[in-house]
Amino acid sequence: MISCNEVLAELSDYLDNDLTPEFRKALEAHLSHCRTCQVIYDSMHKSLRLVTESSTFELPEGITQGIMTKIRARLRPNLDPEKP
């Protein structure tokens, strides 16, 4: 089973349906057993839905990708098992 850090690092791609079928299945299996990751997923999903369905403002093109790149950069180094 994949770790919480792996789920958090790939959650954006999961929401964008941009994962391999095998990794998507592993991520969903993790979500079915991990309450913490379920809460994070639900919060992220609801937040994205509110922003995308809202007509009150628009985010500049590329802003979401920039934010997610920064989040991944902070999470992914923690996934390297050779790092202390």
HELIX and SHEET records of a PDB file:
HELIX    1   1 CYS A    4  LEU A   15  1                                  12    
HELIX    2   2 PRO A   21  HIS A   33  1                                  13    
HELIX    3   3 ARG A   35  GLU A   53  1                                  19    
HELIX    4   4 ILE A   63  LEU A   75  1                                  13    
HELIX    5   5 ARG A   76  LEU A   79  5                                   4    
END                                                                             
